[in-house]
């Protein structure tokens, strides 16, 4: 079984206010990044909000905390390109260095377009489809453990094995949408 993985179950959670900007666009292609990337990539929390830091932020250059990355490694994930990142809290000046910017290598066309419900009237079928209900064709990923959904590249899809390891390790706030549940 496959799930769309997000981090929406923490409340209150601190949002990111500033993240790196890349002239070459966001990291959503599923391809390796071959251009120079600043070290570390700098992120800043929004000082207008209180709460806990999330283990996963879906920014243009997404970041994951080390506990989530450790769980992904334990689940057998080997298609992540990692870059040093630092998250700064402008309220306190505290910096968090236990995050990495993550590029997911691999995009798989796994949406069952006939069963999924789409938002709006766009004719798009790849990259930027807005789903009201995404139905995943379970046969199309061919056992892949983690990938970007080719039809809507903002979605990171994980195999049940990955979900099980993340939950067993108690990574807080992670949300897994079953086929037919996710919209985005």
N, CA, C and O atoms as a DFTB+ gen file, in Angstrom:
736 C
 N C O
     1  1       0.850      -1.181       0.000
     2  2       0.000       0.000       0.000
     3  2       0.891       1.238       0.000
     4  3       1.971       1.238       0.591
     5  1       0.429       2.286      -0.667
     6  2       1.169       3.545      -0.771
     7  2       0.390       4.686      -0.135
     8  3      -0.841       4.685      -0.106
     9  1       1.145       5.666       0.377
    10  2       0.582       6.817       1.071
    11  2       1.289       8.087       0.617
    12  3       2.470       8.052       0.270
    13  1       0.570       9.215       0.618
    14  2       1.207      10.511       0.470
    15  2       1.672      10.916       1.868
    16  3       0.882      10.941       2.812
    17  1       2.974      11.236       1.990
    18  2       3.565      11.578       3.284
    19  2       3.645      13.096       3.436
    20  3       4.193      13.794       2.584
    21  1       3.085      13.588       4.542
    22  2       3.160      15.003       4.882
    23  2       3.477      15.117       6.374
    24  3       3.665      14.114       7.063
    25  1       3.530      16.332       6.844
    26  2       3.721      16.559       8.282
    27  2       2.717      17.631       8.707
    28  3       3.027      18.822       8.739
    29  1       1.505      17.174       9.034
    30  2       0.411      18.093       9.343
    31  2      -0.204      17.861      10.713
    32  3      -1.160      18.545      11.079
    33  1       0.314      16.925      11.470
    34  2      -0.343      16.552      12.721
    35  2       0.267      17.183      13.961
    36  3       0.035      16.704      15.071
    37  1       1.041      18.243      13.796
    38  2       1.598      18.933      14.962
    39  2       0.872      20.255      15.150
    40  3       0.719      21.037      14.212
    41  1       0.426      20.490      16.383
    42  2      -0.202      21.756      16.672
    43  2       0.126      22.147      18.105
    44  3      -0.039      21.338      19.017
    45  1       0.580      23.355      18.312
    46  2       0.972      24.310      17.288
    47  2       2.351      23.950      16.737
    48  3       3.179      23.367      17.436
    49  1       2.582      24.303      15.487
    50  2       3.861      24.060      14.834
    51  2       4.391      25.376      14.277
    52  3       3.629      26.210      13.789
    53  1       5.686      25.546      14.357
    54  2       6.324      26.764      13.850
    55  2       6.496      26.667      12.339
    56  3       7.113      25.716      11.860
    57  1       5.972      27.613      11.582
    58  2       6.202      27.614      10.140
    59  2       7.550      28.246       9.789
    60  3       8.137      28.987      10.577
    61  1       8.011      27.934       8.600
    62  2       9.205      28.572       8.048
    63  2       8.755      29.876       7.398
    64  3       7.762      29.906       6.672
    65  1       9.498      30.958       7.667
    66  2       9.187      32.245       7.045
    67  2      10.069      32.491       5.823
    68  3       9.599      33.000       4.805
    69  1      11.333      32.131       5.926
    70  2      12.258      32.352       4.815
    71  2      12.991      31.055       4.508
    72  3      13.470      30.354       5.399
    73  1      13.061      30.762       3.216
    74  2      13.822      29.602       2.771
    75  2      14.651      30.013       1.562
    76  3      14.387      31.051       0.956
    77  1      15.642      29.218       1.208
    78  2      16.518      29.594       0.099
    79  2      15.755      29.733      -1.214
    80  3      14.785      29.019      -1.469
    81  1      16.210      30.657      -2.026
    82  2      15.650      30.853      -3.364
    83  2      16.677      30.363      -4.378
    84  3      17.862      30.679      -4.273
    85  1      16.223      29.597      -5.347
    86  2      17.111      29.080      -6.372
    87  2      16.654      29.570      -7.729
    88  3      15.497      29.387      -8.108
    89  1      17.559      30.191      -8.457
    90  2      17.241      30.676      -9.804
    91  2      16.835      29.527     -10.714
    92  3      16.104      29.735     -11.683
    93  1      17.289      28.342     -10.422
    94  2      17.003      27.197     -11.282
    95  2      15.721      26.485     -10.866
    96  3      15.470      25.365     -11.312
    97  1      14.931      27.092     -10.046
    98  2      13.628      26.540      -9.704
    99  2      13.643      25.591      -8.524
   100  3      14.700      25.268      -7.981
   101  1      12.446      25.145      -8.130
   102  2      12.315      24.264      -6.967
   103  2      12.842      22.856      -7.252
   104  3      13.074      22.487      -8.403
   105  1      13.017      22.113      -6.228
   106  2      13.594      20.775      -6.286
   107  2      12.512      19.727      -6.501
   108  3      12.432      18.771      -5.729
   109  1      11.702      19.871      -7.495
   110  2      10.574      18.975      -7.680
   111  2      10.691      18.061      -8.890
   112  3       9.757      17.315      -9.183
   113  1      11.802      18.099      -9.593
   114  2      11.890      17.348     -10.847
   115  2      12.132      15.857     -10.649
   116  3      11.846      15.065     -11.546
   117  1      12.651      15.465      -9.497
   118  2      13.019      14.070      -9.293
   119  2      14.390      13.747      -9.846
   120  3      14.833      12.600      -9.785
   121  1      15.070      14.755     -10.389
   122  2      16.405      14.583     -10.959
   123  2      17.468      15.019      -9.952
   124  3      17.197      15.855      -9.090
   125  1      18.676      14.459     -10.054
   126  2      19.762      14.905      -9.172
   127  2      20.077      16.384      -9.391
   128  3      19.973      16.888     -10.509
   129  1      20.456      17.061      -8.336
   130  2      20.874      18.462      -8.429
   131  2      22.368      18.452      -8.719
   132  3      23.157      17.872      -7.973
   133  1      22.741      19.101      -9.811
   134  2      24.133      19.091     -10.238
   135  2      24.775      20.470     -10.155
   136  3      25.981      20.600     -10.367
   137  1      23.994      21.497      -9.852
   138  2      24.553      22.840      -9.748
   139  2      25.019      23.096      -8.310
   140  3      24.588      22.404      -7.388
   141  1      25.892      24.084      -8.116
   142  2      26.387      24.379      -6.764
   143  2      25.251      24.836      -5.839
   144  3      24.396      25.633      -6.228
   145  1      25.264      24.323      -4.633
   146  2      24.267      24.658      -3.620
   147  2      25.003      25.278      -2.432
   148  3      26.008      24.730      -1.978
   149  1      24.513      26.423      -1.920
   150  2      25.179      27.040      -0.766
   151  2      25.260      26.077       0.415
   152  3      24.387      25.228       0.594
   153  1      26.315      26.214       1.222
   154  2      26.502      25.372       2.408
   155  2      26.641      26.271       3.621
   156  3      27.560      27.090       3.661
   157  1      25.784      26.155       4.593
   158  2      24.528      25.416       4.594
   159  2      23.425      26.241       3.933
   160  3      23.568      27.447       3.730
   161  1      22.336      25.576       3.608
   162  2      21.144      26.272       3.136
   163  2      20.454      26.873       4.359
   164  3      20.252      26.183       5.358
   165  1      20.093      28.149       4.283
   166  2      19.562      28.865       5.448
   167  2      18.041      28.992       5.389
   168  3      17.468      29.415       4.384
   169  1      17.408      28.612       6.498
   170  2      15.960      28.718       6.681
   171  2      15.722      29.528       7.949
   172  3      16.542      29.506       8.867
   173  1      14.598      30.243       8.000
   174  2      14.275      31.038       9.179
   175  2      12.834      30.789       9.583
   176  3      11.929      30.812       8.749
   177  1      12.630      30.552      10.873
   178  2      11.282      30.361      11.405
   179  2      10.524      31.678      11.406
   180  3      11.131      32.749      11.449
   181  1       9.212      31.603      11.358
   182  2       8.364      32.784      11.422
   183  2       8.259      33.209      12.884
   184  3       7.742      32.452      13.705
   185  1       8.741      34.411      13.226
   186  2       8.728      34.842      14.634
   187  2       7.336      35.162      15.173
   188  3       7.169      35.358      16.377
   189  1       6.338      35.218      14.296
   190  2       4.987      35.552      14.733
   191  2       4.209      34.349      15.250
   192  3       3.069      34.491      15.692
   193  1       4.817      33.165      15.199
   194  2       4.127      31.951      15.627
   195  2       4.953      31.213      16.666
   196  3       6.184      31.219      16.629
   197  1       4.252      30.579      17.591
   198  2       4.887      29.719      18.583
   199  2       4.578      28.274      18.232
   200  3       3.721      27.993      17.394
   201  1       5.277      27.375      18.876
   202  2       5.026      25.962      18.662
   203  2       6.309      25.195      18.447
   204  3       7.409      25.739      18.545
   205  1       6.145      23.925      18.155
   206  2       7.277      23.034      17.953
   207  2       7.745      23.069      16.506
   208  3       6.989      23.414      15.597
   209  1       8.996      22.708      16.316
   210  2       9.520      22.556      14.962
   211  2       9.066      21.214      14.418
   212  3       9.062      20.209      15.129
   213  1       8.687      21.210      13.158
   214  2       8.236      19.978      12.516
   215  2       9.442      19.197      12.005
   216  3      10.487      19.783      11.722
   217  1       9.304      17.885      11.888
   218  2      10.404      17.101      11.335
   219  2      10.497      17.188       9.813
   220  3      11.481      16.730       9.233
   221  1       9.481      17.772       9.152
   222  2       9.456      17.838       7.697
   223  2       8.737      19.101       7.263
   224  3       7.580      19.330       7.615
   225  1       9.445      19.922       6.490
   226  2       8.861      21.130       5.914
   227  2       8.924      21.006       4.396
   228  3       9.978      20.716       3.830
   229  1       7.787      21.228       3.746
   230  2       7.698      21.114       2.285
   231  2       7.967      22.463       1.627
   232  3       7.081      23.034       0.990
   233  1       9.151      22.956       1.776
   234  2       9.553      24.212       1.144
   235  2       9.985      23.933      -0.291
   236  3       9.972      22.785      -0.733
   237  1      10.376      25.004      -1.035
   238  2      10.882      24.811      -2.398
   239  2      12.084      23.864      -2.379
   240  3      12.239      23.031      -3.272
   241  1      12.915      23.994      -1.377
   242  2      13.971      23.017      -1.088
   243  2      13.560      22.398       0.252
   244  3      13.891      22.944       1.305
   245  1      12.839      21.263       0.229
   246  2      12.294      20.687       1.471
   247  2      13.388      20.349       2.469
   248  3      14.525      20.061       2.093
   249  1      13.030      20.388       3.743
   250  2      13.978      19.980       4.781
   251  2      13.350      18.910       5.668
   252  3      12.143      18.884       5.906
   253  1      14.233      18.025       6.147
   254  2      13.825      16.962       7.063
   255  2      14.793      16.942       8.234
   256  3      15.997      17.150       8.083
   257  1      14.225      16.684       9.406
   258  2      15.030      16.582      10.624
   259  2      15.698      15.211      10.671
   260  3      15.240      14.262      10.034
   261  1      16.777      15.120      11.427
   262  2      17.584      13.902      11.460
   263  2      16.801      12.679      11.927
   264  3      17.058      11.581      11.435
   265  1      15.852      12.824      12.862
   266  2      15.090      11.649      13.301
   267  2      14.264      11.056      12.167
   268  3      14.132       9.836      12.072
   269  1      13.704      11.912      11.301
   270  2      12.964      11.424      10.146
   271  2      13.920      10.793       9.135
   272  3      13.627       9.734       8.580
   273  1      15.048      11.433       8.897
   274  2      16.031      10.869       7.971
   275  2      16.547       9.515       8.454
   276  3      16.755       8.606       7.650
   277  1      16.753       9.380       9.762
   278  2      17.194       8.092      10.320
   279  2      16.140       7.012      10.081
   280  3      16.474       5.872       9.757
   281  1      14.872       7.375      10.243
   282  2      13.792       6.412      10.003
   283  2      13.749       6.018       8.527
   284  3      13.554       4.847       8.200
   285  1      13.928       6.983       7.646
   286  2      13.921       6.690       6.212
   287  2      15.073       5.760       5.845
   288  3      14.901       4.835       5.052
   289  1      16.240       6.006       6.420
   290  2      17.394       5.131       6.172
   291  2      17.110       3.727       6.679
   292  3      17.408       2.745       5.999
   293  1      16.533       3.630       7.877
   294  2      16.200       2.317       8.448
   295  2      15.181       1.570       7.590
   296  3      15.160       0.339       7.579
   297  1      14.340       2.308       6.874
   298  2      13.334       1.688       6.009
   299  2      13.912       1.285       4.646
   300  3      13.223       0.671       3.831
   301  1      15.168       1.632       4.411
   302  2      15.810       1.247       3.165
   303  2      15.808       2.313       2.084
   304  3      16.093       2.014       0.925
   305  1      15.494       3.549       2.440
   306  2      15.468       4.629       1.460
   307  2      16.905       4.999       1.083
   308  3      17.741       5.266       1.945
   309  1      17.167       5.008      -0.219
   310  2      18.507       5.357      -0.689
   311  2      18.475       6.309      -1.883
   312  3      19.470       6.451      -2.594
   313  1      17.338       6.956      -2.101
   314  2      17.214       7.864      -3.241
   315  2      17.015       9.322      -2.809
   316  3      16.231      10.059      -3.407
   317  1      17.733       9.715      -1.769
   318  2      17.678      11.096      -1.301
   319  2      19.034      11.749      -1.498
   320  3      20.067      11.160      -1.180
   321  1      19.030      12.952      -2.016
   322  2      20.236      13.760      -2.114
   323  2      20.143      14.780      -0.985
   324  3      19.196      15.565      -0.942
   325  1      21.109      14.780      -0.074
   326  2      21.041      15.598       1.132
   327  2      22.052      16.736       1.087
   328  3      23.163      16.593       0.577
   329  1      21.624      17.878       1.642
   330  2      22.459      19.069       1.704
   331  2      22.353      19.661       3.106
   332  3      21.272      19.669       3.694
   333  1      23.459      20.152       3.642
   334  2      23.443      20.764       4.968
   335  2      22.465      21.934       5.002
   336  3      22.362      22.709       4.052
   337  1      21.757      22.040       6.110
   338  2      20.790      23.119       6.294
   339  2      20.866      23.609       7.732
   340  3      21.239      22.864       8.638
   341  1      20.512      24.850       7.925
   342  2      20.412      25.419       9.263
   343  2      19.097      26.185       9.348
   344  3      18.729      26.931       8.441
   345  1      18.395      25.979      10.468
   346  2      17.135      26.676      10.728
   347  2      17.392      27.633      11.888
   348  3      17.889      27.228      12.939
   349  1      17.052      28.894      11.689
   350  2      17.298      29.907      12.722
   351  2      15.968      30.420      13.260
   352  3      15.015      30.639      12.512
   353  1      15.929      30.607      14.578
   354  2      14.782      31.213      15.239
   355  2      15.127      32.680      15.489
   356  3      15.940      32.969      16.367
   357  1      14.525      33.625      14.733
   358  2      14.879      35.032      14.910
   359  2      14.469      35.606      16.265
   360  3      15.003      36.632      16.686
   361  1      13.521      34.952      16.954
   362  2      13.100      35.417      18.287
   363  2      14.193      35.203      19.327
   364  3      14.447      36.061      20.173
   365  1      14.830      34.041      19.245
   366  2      15.801      33.673      20.280
   367  2      17.235      33.654      19.773
   368  3      18.171      33.656      20.572
   369  1      17.418      33.635      18.469
   370  2      18.746      33.521      17.891
   371  2      19.252      32.082      17.843
   372  3      20.348      31.825      17.344
   373  1      18.460      31.147      18.358
   374  2      18.862      29.740      18.366
   375  2      18.915      29.195      16.948
   376  3      18.081      29.530      16.107
   377  1      19.911      28.348      16.694
   378  2      20.017      27.695      15.398
   379  2      19.863      26.195      15.583
   380  3      20.271      25.629      16.597
   381  1      19.268      25.570      14.587
   382  2      19.054      24.123      14.581
   383  2      19.815      23.558      13.390
   384  3      19.564      23.927      12.243
   385  1      20.736      22.668      13.675
   386  2      21.573      22.098      12.619
   387  2      21.260      20.624      12.382
   388  3      21.998      19.939      11.674
   389  1      20.177      20.134      12.967
   390  2      19.801      18.727      12.800
   391  2      18.817      18.532      11.640
   392  3      18.024      17.590      11.648
   393  1      18.872      19.423      10.644
   394  2      18.049      19.336       9.442
   395  2      18.940      19.199       8.222
   396  3      20.087      19.646       8.219
   397  1      18.399      18.578       7.191
   398  2      19.050      18.504       5.887
   399  2      18.024      18.914       4.835
   400  3      16.847      18.565       4.924
   401  1      18.498      19.666       3.832
   402  2      17.668      19.911       2.659
   403  2      17.674      18.612       1.860
   404  3      18.709      17.958       1.727
   405  1      16.518      18.249       1.336
   406  2      16.342      16.932       0.722
   407  2      15.830      17.065      -0.709
   408  3      14.822      17.721      -0.971
   409  1      16.544      16.433      -1.613
   410  2      16.083      16.296      -2.984
   411  2      15.721      14.830      -3.182
   412  3      16.577      13.952      -3.063
   413  1      14.462      14.568      -3.482
   414  2      14.002      13.199      -3.728
   415  2      14.318      12.861      -5.179
   416  3      13.832      13.521      -6.098
   417  1      15.132      11.834      -5.379
   418  2      15.480      11.388      -6.717
   419  2      14.436      10.367      -7.160
   420  3      14.263       9.323      -6.530
   421  1      13.756      10.680      -8.238
   422  2      12.773       9.760      -8.792
   423  2      11.363      10.310      -8.731
   424  3      10.886      10.735      -7.679
   425  1      10.709      10.293      -9.878
   426  2       9.297      10.638      -9.980
   427  2       8.614       9.474     -10.694
   428  3       9.110       8.978     -11.706
   429  1       7.485       9.048     -10.164
   430  2       6.764       7.903     -10.716
   431  2       5.344       8.329     -11.058
   432  3       4.667       8.967     -10.251
   433  1       4.907       7.981     -12.231
   434  2       3.529       8.226     -12.643
   435  2       2.676       7.112     -12.040
   436  3       2.588       6.016     -12.594
   437  1       2.052       7.403     -10.903
   438  2       1.312       6.375     -10.169
   439  2      -0.139       6.749      -9.888
   440  3      -0.850       5.993      -9.224
   441  1      -0.587       7.890     -10.375
   442  2      -1.971       8.296     -10.135
   443  2      -2.905       7.526     -11.058
   444  3      -2.646       7.401     -12.255
   445  1      -3.972       7.023     -10.504
   446  2      -5.039       6.426     -11.301
   447  2      -5.960       7.586     -11.676
   448  3      -6.857       7.959     -10.920
   449  1      -5.718       8.142     -12.852
   450  2      -6.431       9.357     -13.259
   451  2      -7.924       9.111     -13.458
   452  3      -8.722      10.031     -13.282
   453  1      -8.315       7.900     -13.817
   454  2      -9.735       7.601     -14.019
   455  2     -10.485       7.553     -12.691
   456  3     -11.660       7.918     -12.636
   457  1      -9.827       7.109     -11.621
   458  2     -10.470       6.987     -10.307
   459  2     -10.286       8.226      -9.430
   460  3     -11.097       8.482      -8.540
   461  1      -9.218       9.000      -9.679
   462  2      -8.944      10.196      -8.882
   463  2      -9.927      11.301      -9.228
   464  3     -10.461      11.346     -10.336
   465  1     -10.161      12.193      -8.272
   466  2     -10.989      13.373      -8.516
   467  2     -10.066      14.584      -8.549
   468  3      -9.223      14.765      -7.671
   469  1     -10.241      15.404      -9.573
   470  2      -9.392      16.571      -9.754
   471  2     -10.116      17.836      -9.363
   472  3     -11.344      17.903      -9.425
   473  1      -9.351      18.852      -8.956
   474  2      -9.906      20.173      -8.676
   475  2      -9.901      20.978      -9.966
   476  3      -9.009      20.822     -10.800
   477  1     -10.871      21.812     -10.124
   478  2     -10.890      22.729     -11.255
   479  2     -11.071      22.027     -12.586
   480  3     -11.489      20.871     -12.655
   481  1     -10.742      22.763     -13.645
   482  2     -10.979      22.260     -14.995
   483  2      -9.705      22.164     -15.820
   484  3      -9.780      22.041     -17.043
   485  1      -8.543      22.218     -15.191
   486  2      -7.280      22.146     -15.919
   487  2      -7.163      20.824     -16.664
   488  3      -7.617      19.785     -16.184
   489  1      -6.551      20.874     -17.839
   490  2      -6.318      19.672     -18.635
   491  2      -4.978      19.021     -18.301
   492  3      -4.629      17.999     -18.891
   493  1      -4.240      19.586     -17.386
   494  2      -2.924      19.064     -17.034
   495  2      -3.029      17.620     -16.555
   496  3      -3.950      17.267     -15.819
   497  1      -2.084      16.796     -16.975
   498  2      -2.053      15.402     -16.512
   499  2      -0.722      15.046     -15.869
   500  3      -0.577      13.950     -15.328
   501  1       0.241      15.940     -15.914
   502  2       1.550      15.681     -15.310
   503  2       2.049      16.926     -14.592
   504  3       1.681      18.047     -14.942
   505  1       2.869      16.724     -13.609
   506  2       3.616      17.728     -12.855
   507  2       2.762      18.530     -11.884
   508  3       3.079      18.580     -10.696
   509  1       1.688      19.158     -12.352
   510  2       0.962      20.102     -11.496
   511  2      -0.537      19.845     -11.396
   512  3      -1.316      20.791     -11.273
   513  1      -0.947      18.598     -11.445
   514  2      -2.365      18.276     -11.302
   515  2      -2.807      18.599      -9.873
   516  3      -2.130      18.233      -8.911
   517  1      -3.930      19.276      -9.742
   518  2      -4.518      19.535      -8.428
   519  2      -5.581      18.473      -8.175
   520  3      -6.605      18.416      -8.856
   521  1      -5.315      17.640      -7.186
   522  2      -6.249      16.559      -6.871
   523  2      -7.155      16.950      -5.721
   524  3      -6.715      17.575      -4.756
   525  1      -8.414      16.583      -5.825
   526  2      -9.343      16.665      -4.704
   527  2      -9.290      15.335      -3.953
   528  3      -9.397      15.302      -2.727
   529  1      -9.125      14.247      -4.691
   530  2      -8.917      12.911      -4.117
   531  2      -7.965      12.161      -5.037
   532  3      -8.317      11.829      -6.169
   533  1      -6.765      11.898      -4.550
   534  2      -5.785      11.146      -5.317
   535  2      -5.962       9.660      -5.047
   536  3      -5.939       9.222      -3.897
   537  1      -6.138       8.893      -6.110
   538  2      -6.169       7.438      -6.012
   539  2      -4.884       6.934      -6.663
   540  3      -4.583       7.265      -7.809
   541  1      -4.140       6.138      -5.921
   542  2      -2.871       5.612      -6.400
   543  2      -3.082       4.236      -7.010
   544  3      -3.731       3.376      -6.415
   545  1      -2.531       4.034      -8.198
   546  2      -2.519       2.727      -8.842
   547  2      -1.372       1.955      -8.198
   548  3      -0.207       2.207      -8.507
   549  1      -1.682       1.033      -7.321
   550  2      -0.687       0.333      -6.499
   551  2       0.341      -0.458      -7.316
   552  3       1.423      -0.744      -6.804
   553  1       0.043      -0.816      -8.550
   554  2       0.968      -1.606      -9.367
   555  2       2.045      -0.752     -10.032
   556  3       3.126      -1.253     -10.340
   557  1       1.766       0.512     -10.254
   558  2       2.668       1.341     -11.047
   559  2       3.997       1.685     -10.373
   560  3       4.989       1.821     -11.088
   561  1       4.086       1.834      -9.055
   562  2       5.390       2.134      -8.452
   563  2       6.366       0.944      -8.453
   564  3       7.559       1.126      -8.210
   565  1       5.863      -0.274      -8.726
   566  2       6.712      -1.469      -8.809
   567  2       7.615      -1.648      -7.603
   568  3       8.790      -1.988      -7.739
   569  1       7.056      -1.417      -6.420
   570  2       7.797      -1.643      -5.187
   571  2       8.687      -0.503      -4.740
   572  3       9.375      -0.629      -3.727
   573  1       8.697       0.609      -5.464
   574  2       9.506       1.761      -5.041
   575  2       9.093       2.164      -3.624
   576  3       7.909       2.139      -3.287
   577  1      10.060       2.530      -2.808
   578  2       9.778       2.846      -1.410
   579  2       9.402       4.303      -1.165
   580  3       8.602       4.589      -0.275
   581  1       9.969       5.230      -1.942
   582  2       9.706       6.659      -1.753
   583  2       9.965       7.350      -3.092
   584  3      10.986       7.108      -3.736
   585  1       9.031       8.213      -3.505
   586  2       9.194       8.920      -4.773
   587  2       8.276      10.132      -4.818
   588  3       7.343      10.256      -4.024
   589  1       8.562      11.031      -5.768
   590  2       7.645      12.126      -6.068
   591  2       6.603      11.597      -7.038
   592  3       6.918      10.803      -7.925
   593  1       5.377      12.032      -6.870
   594  2       4.301      11.647      -7.772
   595  2       4.437      12.477      -9.047
   596  3       4.340      13.702      -8.987
   597  1       4.659      11.846     -10.188
   598  2       4.905      12.563     -11.443
   599  2       3.739      13.461     -11.849
   600  3       3.954      14.494     -12.483
   601  1       2.519      13.089     -11.498
   602  2       1.358      13.896     -11.872
   603  2       1.225      15.152     -11.008
   604  3       0.645      16.145     -11.448
   605  1       1.745      15.119      -9.806
   606  2       1.678      16.252      -8.878
   607  2       2.949      16.210      -8.035
   608  3       2.952      15.662      -6.933
   609  1       4.023      16.790      -8.557
   610  2       5.359      16.581      -8.003
   611  2       5.556      17.112      -6.579
   612  3       6.574      16.821      -5.950
   613  1       4.620      17.868      -6.078
   614  2       4.698      18.301      -4.687
   615  2       4.390      17.182      -3.706
   616  3       4.664      17.308      -2.513
   617  1       3.825      16.097      -4.196
   618  2       3.450      14.961      -3.343
   619  2       4.610      13.973      -3.258
   620  3       5.163      13.548      -4.272
   621  1       4.963      13.620      -2.027
   622  2       5.959      12.572      -1.796
   623  2       5.195      11.338      -1.339
   624  3       4.465      11.368      -0.348
   625  1       5.378      10.260      -2.079
   626  2       4.638       9.025      -1.849
   627  2       5.583       7.994      -1.237
   628  3       6.723       7.844      -1.675
   629  1       5.090       7.283      -0.210
   630  2       5.901       6.261       0.451
   631  2       5.149       4.933       0.497
   632  3       3.919       4.889       0.535
   633  1       5.913       3.877       0.492
   634  2       5.406       2.509       0.628
   635  2       5.020       2.280       2.091
   636  3       5.523       2.962       2.984
   637  1       4.141       1.336       2.325
   638  2       3.705       0.984       3.681
   639  2       4.885       0.652       4.593
   640  3       4.852       0.967       5.783
   641  1       5.914       0.028       4.055
   642  2       7.101      -0.313       4.852
   643  2       7.741       0.938       5.451
   644  3       8.181       0.919       6.601
   645  1       7.794       2.013       4.687
   646  2       8.375       3.273       5.151
   647  2       7.493       3.873       6.243
   648  3       7.993       4.292       7.286
   649  1       6.204       3.915       6.008
   650  2       5.249       4.431       6.998
   651  2       5.387       3.683       8.317
   652  3       5.406       4.299       9.383
   653  1       5.484       2.364       8.252
   654  2       5.589       1.539       9.454
   655  2       6.829       1.884      10.263
   656  3       6.762       1.985      11.488
   657  1       7.953       2.064       9.594
   658  2       9.203       2.395      10.304
   659  2       9.112       3.785      10.934
   660  3       9.510       3.966      12.084
   661  1       8.598       4.756      10.201
   662  2       8.476       6.119      10.743
   663  2       7.578       6.116      11.976
   664  3       7.907       6.742      12.983
   665  1       6.459       5.425      11.906
   666  2       5.552       5.363      13.058
   667  2       6.192       4.618      14.222
   668  3       6.038       5.036      15.370
   669  1       6.898       3.536      13.961
   670  2       7.542       2.768      15.031
   671  2       8.609       3.593      15.742
   672  3       8.841       3.409      16.937
   673  1       9.249       4.486      15.027
   674  2      10.294       5.331      15.618
   675  2       9.723       6.562      16.312
   676  3      10.462       7.317      16.944
   677  1       8.423       6.766      16.199
   678  2       7.766       7.863      16.906
   679  2       8.104       9.248      16.395
   680  3       8.125      10.199      17.177
   681  1       8.370       9.390      15.106
   682  2       8.635      10.717      14.552
   683  2       7.333      11.514      14.639
   684  3       6.331      11.119      14.042
   685  1       7.331      12.633      15.374
   686  2       6.078      13.348      15.634
   687  2       5.536      14.090      14.417
   688  3       6.292      14.580      13.579
   689  1       4.214      14.159      14.342
   690  2       3.551      15.008      13.369
   691  2       3.394      14.458      11.973
   692  3       2.759      15.090      11.129
   693  1       3.958      13.294      11.711
   694  2       3.886      12.769      10.345
   695  2       2.469      12.287      10.041
   696  3       1.808      11.668      10.875
   697  1       2.026      12.589       8.830
   698  2       0.683      12.245       8.374
   699  2       0.814      11.432       7.091
   700  3       1.614      11.766       6.217
   701  1       0.030      10.370       6.982
   702  2       0.076       9.497       5.815
   703  2      -1.336       9.367       5.253
   704  3      -2.225       8.813       5.900
   705  1      -1.529       9.881       4.051
   706  2      -2.843       9.831       3.416
   707  2      -2.954       8.591       2.544
   708  3      -2.123       8.362       1.665
   709  1      -3.986       7.792       2.793
   710  2      -4.239       6.617       1.998
   711  2      -4.778       7.023       0.624
   712  3      -5.189       8.162       0.403
   713  1      -4.762       6.065      -0.275
   714  2      -5.315       6.283      -1.604
   715  2      -6.761       6.780      -1.478
   716  3      -7.572       6.173      -0.778
   717  1      -7.071       7.873      -2.153
   718  2      -8.406       8.456      -2.112
   719  2      -8.587       9.530      -1.065
   720  3      -9.628      10.185      -1.041
   721  1      -7.598       9.738      -0.185
   722  2      -7.727      10.720       0.899
   723  2      -7.037      12.060       0.612
   724  3      -7.533      13.104       1.033
   725  1      -5.919      12.046      -0.086
   726  2      -5.095      13.245      -0.237
   727  2      -5.640      14.210      -1.275
   728  3      -6.086      13.810      -2.351
   729  1      -5.594      15.478      -0.930
   730  2      -5.899      16.515      -1.909
   731  2      -4.761      17.524      -1.889
   732  3      -4.212      17.863      -0.841
   733  1      -4.441      17.975      -3.049
   734  2      -3.349      18.931      -3.140
   735  2      -2.908      19.141      -4.563
   736  3      -1.990      19.921      -4.816
